[in-house]
Amino acid sequence: MIWDFRGPGAERTAAHHRKHLEEYAQAKALDLGPFGVEIHGEFHALAFLVAGESQVREIREALKPHRGQVYGEQS
């Protein structure tokens, strides 16, 4: 699952969001991961997490990712 952030603070915002994703997984005792941040230029960064297929619906409804992708699939 992917959350996109744009603008001059995108990298900081994505890193902060990643922390919240990890906290959510810990609070819900979910076995998720990896978590990460990718920088796609000066004004675009994203935070992501990898979830098992059985977890996707619950996490999607709770955390409202901007988009999703099958893990390992190229965008």
Backbone as CSV, one residue per row, in Angstrom:
resi,resn,N_x,N_y,N_z,CA_x,CA_y,CA_z,C_x,C_y,C_z
1,MET,0.848,-1.161,0.000,0.000,0.000,0.000,0.894,1.224,0.000
2,ILE,0.446,2.259,-0.696,1.312,3.394,-0.961,0.583,4.700,-0.645
3,TRP,1.296,5.592,0.035,0.804,6.941,0.326,1.786,7.916,-0.311
4,ASP,1.302,8.745,-1.219,2.137,9.718,-1.921,2.101,11.071,-1.212
5,PHE,3.243,11.723,-1.192,3.348,13.067,-0.625,4.101,13.936,-1.613
6,ARG,3.600,15.137,-1.809,4.191,16.043,-2.794,4.448,17.407,-2.152
7,GLY,5.423,18.088,-2.685,5.760,19.414,-2.199,7.140,19.439,-1.589
8,PRO,7.594,20.609,-1.140,8.956,20.734,-0.626,9.226,19.916,0.637
9,GLY,8.204,19.559,1.384,8.389,18.760,2.597,8.027,17.296,2.419
10,ALA,7.950,16.839,1.178,7.466,15.479,0.904,8.297,14.401,1.599
11,GLU,9.602,14.519,1.572,10.457,13.488,2.172,10.229,13.397,3.681
12,ARG,10.181,14.530,4.358,9.941,14.526,5.810,8.563,13.980,6.136
13,THR,7.572,14.365,5.344,6.208,13.910,5.584,6.096,12.400,5.388
14,ALA,6.713,11.889,4.343,6.678,10.440,4.095,7.361,9.682,5.223
15,ALA,8.494,10.177,5.701,9.199,9.519,6.803,8.347,9.528,8.072
16,HIS,7.677,10.633,8.326,6.803,10.730,9.499,5.619,9.762,9.359
17,HIS,5.059,9.692,8.170,3.924,8.791,7.944,4.347,7.334,8.135
18,ARG,5.540,7.000,7.704,6.048,5.632,7.899,6.031,5.263,9.378
19,LYS,6.447,6.185,10.234,6.428,5.912,11.680,5.019,5.593,12.146
20,HIS,4.043,6.337,11.639,2.652,6.081,12.024,2.175,4.723,11.517
21,LEU,2.613,4.322,10.335,2.255,3.002,9.815,2.808,1.901,10.717
22,GLU,4.046,2.056,11.138,4.655,1.075,12.037,3.933,1.041,13.387
23,GLU,3.570,2.205,13.900,2.834,2.271,15.166,1.473,1.594,15.045
24,TYR,0.790,1.793,13.931,-0.502,1.148,13.703,-0.348,-0.369,13.712
25,ALA,0.647,-0.864,12.989,0.873,-2.311,12.935,1.161,-2.872,14.320
26,GLN,1.943,-2.156,15.096,2.279,-2.609,16.442,1.044,-2.586,17.344
27,ALA,0.267,-1.522,17.277,-0.926,-1.397,18.133,-1.959,-2.474,17.816
28,LYS,-2.063,-2.852,16.540,-3.030,-3.868,16.115,-2.433,-5.275,16.114
29,ALA,-1.176,-5.400,16.528,-0.462,-6.682,16.553,-0.508,-7.362,15.187
30,LEU,-0.276,-6.578,14.131,-0.267,-7.104,12.766,1.164,-7.423,12.346
31,ASP,1.332,-8.528,11.702,2.632,-8.909,11.173,2.741,-8.354,9.762
32,LEU,3.225,-7.136,9.662,3.345,-6.441,8.386,4.802,-6.139,8.107
33,GLY,5.073,-5.808,6.887,6.401,-5.343,6.549,6.840,-5.943,5.250
34,PRO,7.782,-5.354,4.623,8.529,-4.209,5.129,7.754,-2.900,5.017
35,PHE,8.252,-1.926,5.724,7.780,-0.546,5.654,8.897,0.242,4.993
36,GLY,8.573,1.337,4.350,9.642,2.109,3.760,9.218,3.452,3.237
37,VAL,10.218,4.176,2.783,10.052,5.484,2.156,10.868,5.459,0.872
38,GLU,10.302,5.981,-0.194,11.025,6.137,-1.451,10.949,7.592,-1.872
39,ILE,12.068,8.107,-2.329,12.146,9.485,-2.804,12.122,9.439,-4.333
40,HIS,11.198,10.184,-4.933,11.056,10.196,-6.385,11.263,11.607,-6.936
41,GLY,12.196,12.313,-6.359,12.491,13.672,-6.795,12.367,14.622,-5.630
42,GLU,12.704,15.852,-5.893,12.723,16.876,-4.851,11.346,17.131,-4.243
43,PHE,10.289,16.915,-5.022,8.946,17.261,-4.576,7.981,16.076,-4.558
44,HIS,8.500,14.851,-4.545,7.626,13.677,-4.472,8.325,12.581,-3.682
45,ALA,7.650,12.107,-2.658,8.119,10.973,-1.865,6.910,10.138,-1.512
46,LEU,7.160,8.894,-1.158,6.051,8.045,-0.746,6.457,7.195,0.441
47,ALA,5.450,6.823,1.204,5.607,5.850,2.289,4.843,4.615,1.855
48,PHE,5.367,3.445,2.237,4.669,2.226,1.855,4.757,1.188,2.953
49,LEU,3.850,0.238,2.875,3.914,-0.952,3.707,3.478,-2.135,2.869
50,VAL,3.961,-3.285,3.240,3.596,-4.526,2.570,2.726,-5.326,3.524
51,ALA,1.573,-5.748,3.018,0.613,-6.516,3.819,0.276,-7.808,3.090
52,GLY,-0.074,-8.808,3.859,-0.537,-10.051,3.263,-1.908,-9.863,2.641
53,GLU,-2.233,-10.703,1.687,-3.499,-10.583,0.972,-4.697,-10.580,1.917
54,SER,-4.643,-11.369,2.977,-5.765,-11.442,3.919,-5.908,-10.176,4.763
55,GLN,-4.882,-9.332,4.790,-4.891,-8.110,5.603,-5.269,-6.868,4.809
56,VAL,-5.286,-6.974,3.500,-5.439,-5.799,2.645,-6.731,-5.044,2.926
57,ARG,-7.848,-5.711,2.962,-9.137,-5.022,3.143,-9.168,-4.227,4.447
58,GLU,-8.789,-4.851,5.550,-8.812,-4.173,6.852,-7.927,-2.931,6.847
59,ILE,-6.727,-3.075,6.342,-5.787,-1.952,6.349,-6.235,-0.869,5.378
60,ARG,-6.721,-1.263,4.224,-7.187,-0.280,3.232,-8.326,0.554,3.803
61,GLU,-9.264,-0.077,4.481,-10.393,0.655,5.053,-9.967,1.555,6.207
62,ALA,-9.002,1.121,6.994,-8.565,1.897,8.154,-7.620,3.031,7.786
63,LEU,-6.725,2.799,6.849,-5.644,3.758,6.592,-5.735,4.501,5.268
64,LYS,-6.668,4.130,4.406,-6.940,4.852,3.159,-5.681,5.146,2.334
65,PRO,-4.985,4.117,1.870,-3.815,4.386,1.020,-4.237,5.061,-0.275
66,HIS,-3.327,5.802,-0.848,-3.609,6.478,-2.112,-3.661,5.497,-3.269
67,ARG,-2.866,4.447,-3.169,-2.850,3.434,-4.219,-2.236,2.155,-3.680
68,GLY,-2.307,1.111,-4.474,-1.755,-0.173,-4.075,-1.062,-0.830,-5.250
69,GLN,-0.267,-1.806,-4.928,0.491,-2.510,-5.946,0.835,-3.876,-5.382
70,VAL,0.857,-4.886,-6.227,1.272,-6.205,-5.796,2.779,-6.143,-5.524
71,TYR,3.179,-6.629,-4.364,4.584,-6.552,-3.953,5.478,-7.269,-4.961
72,GLY,6.532,-6.607,-5.369,7.453,-7.149,-6.336,7.130,-6.735,-7.758
73,GLU,5.931,-6.188,-7.966,5.508,-5.745,-9.287,6.105,-4.369,-9.566
74,GLN,6.591,-4.158,-10.753,7.159,-2.856,-11.123,6.049,-1.885,-11.462
75,SER,6.227,-0.612,-11.093,5.229,0.411,-11.402,5.508,1.082,-12.714
